[in-house]
Amino acid sequence: MISDPAAFLRQLFDRAVEVADPMRSLAAVLPEKPQGRLIVIGAGKASARMAEAVEAAWGPCAGLVITRYGHARPCRGIEIVEAAHPVPDQAGVDATRRILSSLQGLAEADTVLALISGGASALLCAPAEGMTLAEKQAVNAALLASGAPISAMNTVRKHLSRVKGGQLAAAAYPARMLALMISDVPDDDPAFIGSGPTVGDTTTPADARAILDRWSIPVTDGVRAALDRSGVVRPGDRRLSRTENVIYAAPAQSLAAAAALAEPFAQVHTLGDNLEGEARLVAGDQAAMAIDFAARLKPDDAPVLLLSGGELTVTREGDGIGGPNAEFCLALALALEGHPRIHAIACDTDGVDGAAEIAGALVGPKTLDTPGAAAALSRNDAHGYFARAGAQVVTGPTLTNVNDFRAILVLPPG
């Protein structure tokens, strides 16, 4: 019996985050510590925690990883540098330059361990030749507000970079590189995790231009020239021949762990770990599904739990503060119209929804008791609304990132 739906849903989210914690999961995929020269590099919101896990297994190591402000962890040898996310800053540029410098002159006997997680696209920042950081920031901010899917955003990012699209791995050649990744992208394509700095790329500058046109992203002459000089590395390039890419944590594992925890209490339906689309539209679809289940449940039936993951998007039209998880929750609440038997949670597993230091929100029958929901949605101010409603989920940095977690609980009547 589920006596406290909100607590139950929060427990499921916490379990999804727990199984993706690098301190619990990374050691199992680490080989024996290599002999000879070893350099640890990396970037992402989980990279500092990954570095901490590496040193717990291997002892102090030389190297540098870049993480988001507030996500640093204590390491004995690996240097942790904090930089801005989701829009890059000079700290990220400077740290990336140092990483590239550390890879110069390596030999076949040397080993590079690369730790890559979501957020690396912004944190590992080396603007293409002739392009300024300000131009990079402007394109990145416009893409984030456009509603474009992550695969499209990362295609553009690769062609405006000197480190993404396989260029980081190419810089380390002929050293051996092992890249360990936490996936935060639909379908777990390593070419799009952190914009694929260690993975060969098949997209073209023409693809990037088409994306910029499709989502009406304004670009300068410097950006256009940078696209003409794109340096992405193609699959099969010999400079990638000594790189191994391993995804060791992914959204499917976290959803499965949450499902296993819920199964003694509910009928679990997993809708997929790779959902994409506009947050408010997906919310409408899932609200209709939940209402349909509610109409069919009988008093003696077990509750129904709808689980999903992936990465939703928000086309920013207002001036509010709200990421895709909070916007999903607000649109869901409006569609449910205070349904007395439906509760929900939607959170980003890294603890940061959009640019806010808020993981997400909870929805229940009384959510709309707080006035102004429709107006908040129209302004993209879901975080502001849930702050007033006292329904935000605040975790602080979780030090991992397997993307969005959504759960809708439908209780039987009675």
N, C-alpha and C positions, 0 to 999 in steps of 0.2 A: 504493500500500500504506500502511495506517495502522499504524505501528509503536508509537505511544504514544497510545492512545485518549483518555486524560485530557487530554493536551496538545492533541490535535486538537479536542476538544470546547471547551476553553477558548479556542482560537483562533477558533472559530465565534462564541462569545459576545462576544469582544473586537471582532470584525468588526461584529456587530449593534449594539454600543454606538458604535463609531467612526462609522458612517454617520449616526447621529442626533445627533452632536456639533454644537451650534449654530455653532461656528466653522467647520464644514465645509459647513453646509447653509442657514443663515439668510440669508446675503447674497444668494442667488439669488432670494429672494422680496421683498427690500426694494425699494421704489420709489426714485426720486430723493428726496433729502432735501427735505422740504417747505420752502417759503418761509414766513416769518412765524413765529409763536409755535409751538413744539413742546415737548410734555411726554411723557416716556417713563415709563410706569408698568408694574407687573407683579408677579406672584407665582408661586412654584413652586420646586421643587427645581432646575430648569434655568434659572430666570429671571435669575440673575446672569451665567451664561455667555451667555445670550441678549443681555443688556445689553452684555456685553463684545463680542459679535459686531456689535451695532448700532454701537457706537462705532468698531470697526475699519473699518466701511464709511462712517459718516457723520461721524466725529470726535466730540468731546465734546458731550454733550447734557444738558439739564436733566431731572431726574426722580428717581424713587425706585422701587426694586423690593424685594420681600421674599423671602428665600430661607431655607432650613433652616440651622440652626447648622452651621458647618463647610463650607458650600457657597458662600461669598462669593468674588467674583472682583474683580481690580483694574479699576476704571473711572475715567475722567478727569473725568466730569461727573455721571453718574448715581450717586446715593447707593444703596449696598447695605445693607439692614438684615437682620439675621438674627433668626429667631424659631423657635418650637417646632413640630415636626411628629412624629407625626400628631395629637397633641392640642394645641390652640392655647394660647398664653400671652399675658401682658400686652404683651410686646414686639410681637407680631403685631397686637394690638388698637390699640396706639399708632401703629404704622406705617400701618395701614389708615386710621386717622383722618386722618393726614397726607396720604395719597393722596387721600382724598375731599375734603379741604380744598383741595388743589391744583387740583381740577377745578371749583371754584366760579367762576362769572363768566366762563367761557370764551365765545368768540364763534364765529360760523360760519367765520371765517378761520383759526381755530386748529386744530391737529392734535394728537391724542393717539395715541401708539403704545403699545398694551397687549401685554405679553409674558406669556403664560399657559402654564403647564405643570403636570403632575401635582404634587400637594402644595399647590396654591393653595387647596384647600378649607379646610385648617387654617391656612395662613399668612395668607391674606386674611380677617381675622376682624373682623366688626362685629356683635356680638350684636343680635338684634332688640330693638326698644324694650321696656323693662320687663324684659328678661332679663339675668341676670348672666353674667359670664365663667365663674364656677364652674358654673352650670347648663349652659352651652354645653359646657364641658369634660366634664361628667358624661355628657351625651347622646352626645357624640362617642366617648368611651371605651367606652361600652356598645355602641354600634353597631359599633365595630371588633372587639369580642369576640363579637358575636352570630352571625357567619357570614353576615350579609346581603350581597347583591351590591352593588357600587359604585353602581349606578344607584339602588338603594333608599336607601343612605346619603346620596347627594347630593341626592335629593329632599327628605329631611328637612332637610338642611343649608341648602338654599335658603330654606325657609320659616321658618327661625330666624335669618335674616341680613338685614342692611341693605345688603349689597353683592352678594350672589349672585343668580342667576336674572335676569340682565339689568340689575340695579340699578346696577352700576358704569358701564355704557355710558349709562344714563339720566342719571346724575349729570354726565356730560361734555357732554350735549346743550346747545347746538346745534353744538358743535365736531365736526369729522370725527374718527372713531376707526377705526384699523386695528388689529385684534387678531390677532396671530400666535401660533399655538398648536402645542405638541407634544402629540400625543394619547397618553394612557395609559389609555384606556377602551375596552372592547369596542365594536366597530362604529364607532369614531371619531365619536361623536355630540358635536358641540361644546357642546351644552347640558349635558353632564355632565363636560367637562374642567374641573377646578377648580370644579365646581358651576356652570358657565356664567355667570360674572359679566358677560359681554358679550353674552349670547344670551337672547332671549325664551324664556319657559317656559310649558308647557301644563299642568303639574301643579297640583294644588290642595291647600289645607290638609287636606282630607279624605283625600287620598292620603297625605300625611305622617302623619296620625293612624293610618291603616290600617297603615302600615309599622311605626310604633312599637308598635302592638298585636300585629302579626304576629310580631315578634321580641322581644316582652315587654320593651321598653325602659322602665324606670321614668321618669316625668316629674313635674315639680313644677307647681304652679299657675302659676308664672311662664312655664313652657314652654307650657302650654296657652293662656295668654293671648296669648303671642307668636304662636302659630299663627293665632289669630283676627285678628291685625293684619298678616298676611303681606303683604309689599310686592313680591312678584315681578312682573316686567314681562312682559306678554303679547306674543307675536309680533304684529307689525303696529302696535305702539305707535309713535307718531310719534317718540318719543325714541330709538328704535332705527334710525330711517330713515337716519342718517348713519354707521352702524357697519358695517364689513366684517369678517367673521371668516374667517380663512384657516388651515387646518391644513396645515403644511408638512413635518411629520415625524410618522410613524405606525408602529405595530408591523409592518405589512405590508412596509414598505420594509426594515426591519432583518432580518426573516425571509428576504426575498428575497436580501439581500446575503449572509447566512449560507449559504443554499442554493446560491448561485452559487459560493461558495468551496468548498463540499463536493462539488459535482457531479462533478468529475474523479475523485473517490475513492469515491463512494457513490451508491446509489440513494436519492434524496431523496423523502420523502413529507411534505408539509406538511399538518398536521391542522387548521390554522386559526389565525388571529391573534387570535381573539376568544373563546377558551374561557373559560367561567366554571364555577363549581361548587366544592364542598368539595374541598380539595387532596388529601386522602387517597383520596377516591373516584375522582377523575380519575386519580390515580396507579395505582390498581388496574386501571382500564380500559386505560391505556397499557401497563402491565406485561403484561397478557394479550395485547395486540396485539404487543408486542415478542417475547414467548415464541413466539407463533404464527409470526412471521417467522423466528425462530431455527430452529424445527423444519423449515421449508421450504427454508432456504438450503442450497445445495450447496457443496462446497469451492471450486469455480471461480467462484462468484457474487461479485459486488461486495457489500460491506457495505450494510446498510440504515440510513438515518438518518431518524428521525421528529422533525420540528420542530413546535413549537406556541408560540403566544403567548396573550395575554389576561390576565385577572386572577382568580386563584383566591382562595378565602377559607378561613378557619379559624374554626370554632366553638370558642372558647376554653373548655375545661373544666378544664384543669390549671393549675399554677403555674409552668410552665417558660418558657423563652425560645425562641420559634420562629415564624418567619413562614411564609407560604404556600409559598414555594419550598423552604425547608428541610424543611417538613412533607411536601411532595410527594416530595422525595428520600428521606426516611426511610420513608414508606409504600411507595414504589416498591421500595426495597431489600428490605423485608420480603416484598413480593409476589414479587420475583424469586428470593428464597431463595438468593442467591449464584450465580446463573446464570453460568457461566464465560465466556460470550461477549456479555454485555450490559453496556454502560456508559452513564452518563447525567450530565447537568448540568441544573440549574435555578437561575436567578438572576434577580433584579430588575435591570433595566438602569440603575436609578439608584444601585445599589450598596448599597441599604438594603432588607433583607427584613423586613417587619413594622416593628418599632421598633428592630431590631438593626443595628449598623453592619457588617453582613455581607451580601454580595450573595446568597449561596446556598450550594450544596454540589455535590460530585461523588459519583457512585455507581459502584462497580465490583464485581467478583466477591468482593473481600475486605472489603467494607464491613461486613458483619455479623460479622467477626472481632472487632470491638469489642463487648463484651457490653452488654446493657441496651437494645437497640433498641426492643423492644416496650414496655417500661416508659417509655422516653423519649417514644414516640409518644402513649401514654395521658396523659402529663403535658403535652403540647404543648411538649416540650423538645427539638425537633429541633436547634436551634443548639447546645445543650449537648452533644448526642450527637456531632455532627459535629466539634465542637471536640476532644472526646476521641479521635475517629477520625483527626484530622488531615486532614479532607477538606473544610474550609470554603473558600469562594471569597471572598477579601477584596480589594476593588478600591479602597476609599476612595470619596469622592464622584466619580461619573462625569460630573456636570454636565449630564446629560440624563435623559430618563425616557420610554421607550416601552413600559413595563410588563414583564411577565415574559417570559423566554426559556427555553424547555425544549428539550433535544435528547437523544434516546435513540439510541445507536449499537449496532446488532446485527451482530456479526462472523460470517462464515461458519465452518464447522468446519474443522479442520486447522491 
